Amino acid sequence: MLWISCGDNDWLISNSKRTHDYLYKNDVPHVYYIEPGVHDFKVWKNGLYMFSQFLFKPVDASSFAKYTVLGTQAETNIRTAKYPQILPDNRVVFKVKAPQATKVQIDLGKKYDLIKDEEGTWNVTTDVVNKGFNYYSLLIDGVAVADPSSESFYGMGRMASGIEIPNKEGEFYALKDIPHGDIRIKKYFSKGNNSWREMYVYTPPGYENAPEKFPVLYLLHGGGEDQRGWANQGKANLILDNLIAENKAKPMVIAMIDGNMGGTEGFNENSLKAFENELKSGVIPFVESNFKVAADAKNRALAGLSMGGLQTLYTGVKNSDMFSYIGVFSSGWWANNQTLSEPQYEFMKNNTAIINSNIKEFWISMGGKEDIAFENCKIMLSRFDKIGIKYKYSEYPGGHSWPVWRHDLFMFAPLLFK
């Protein structure tokens, strides 16, 4: 039995948490017991009382995660917020102060009803939540709002709350003491859109003083998100920093662009054409005029998730003379929309040899069977096989979610520009 206990307001709790985090990542069974209190004997006496009940008896390590009063504040909490708290088994405790509300819920994909106490605070402890980043919303009397205790992110077509759940497999996007690149926010005027647009651009460590030009990855978000997604939810900069530090990926520029093209027609071939035009006539010329990047196909890659995956399929395949590397994450041509998909397959059929020759890596990944795009993708790949399109396929469990897409970038980036 390894027991670590601490008061939630103890000035040494950061030491206790650091030890707990290390043990968690390295699969060392232990109890991490947090209770209300400070650095005093009230806490220590209760710690001894709890610990002594385990001594000199058979121990069931599978139950360790249940022994705590409080959880750890999520790293996505705003600076002073104590809740939400994450319990050692990755259940989450929410508390919401809303004395005038008649009904409060948390929507984490599954909806949880909160119970109001005498002080007007609503409380709930969820089931175990998926590791990594998760969107969520408060439902106050039926209205979906962002939780004022958490950081907000643009997702689901609006500002929504996000919670980062500990993930022992997430070392590849951890913040480490290594050289770090920069994320630059750039405005540019789009002639195709006749409006000012914005992109986020990652430049690798050493970019400023490097004499050479860098390859560039154009990286696309999904539906309901925008150019901020890969930087904020996706942690693209940390993933590349870590890969570059370990010599697993070439230093590269990443242009994270806004794939929302406006209009009222919905997602169809017209919107795909509009994106293609924006990328070719607006984004690429701006990046190549304002950053130290090589301006040829062997130094360009295009990748995207979900909606961005469809944009990548449409633009990357049609313009294989411009991109040598294509990454499609959690996406695929819709099997129930032949008006959209059949012309794409016909184009591939008529240009198979050119596509296979131009694209050095055609990398397609899914979040397992729980990914909402899984069946469409499988049908698309069967069509690719019949046509003779060469590709590589990868799966990572986790569904249609940012933990999967972070891992996709981690796997895709080392393949580029080699």
PyMOL commands that set and color helices and strands:
alter all, ss='L'
color gray80, all
select helices_A, chain A and resi 13-25+41-52+61-66+171-173+229-232+236-245+269-290+297-299+307-318+338-350+352-358+374-387+402-415
alter helices_A, ss='H'
color red, helices_A
select strands_A, chain A and resi 3-7+31-35+72-73+85-86+91-97+104-107+111-113+115-116+121-128+132-140+143-145+152-155+158-165+182-190+195-203+216-220+253-257+300-305+325-329+361-366+392-395
alter strands_A, ss='S'
color yellow, strands_A
deselect
rebuild
show_as cartoon
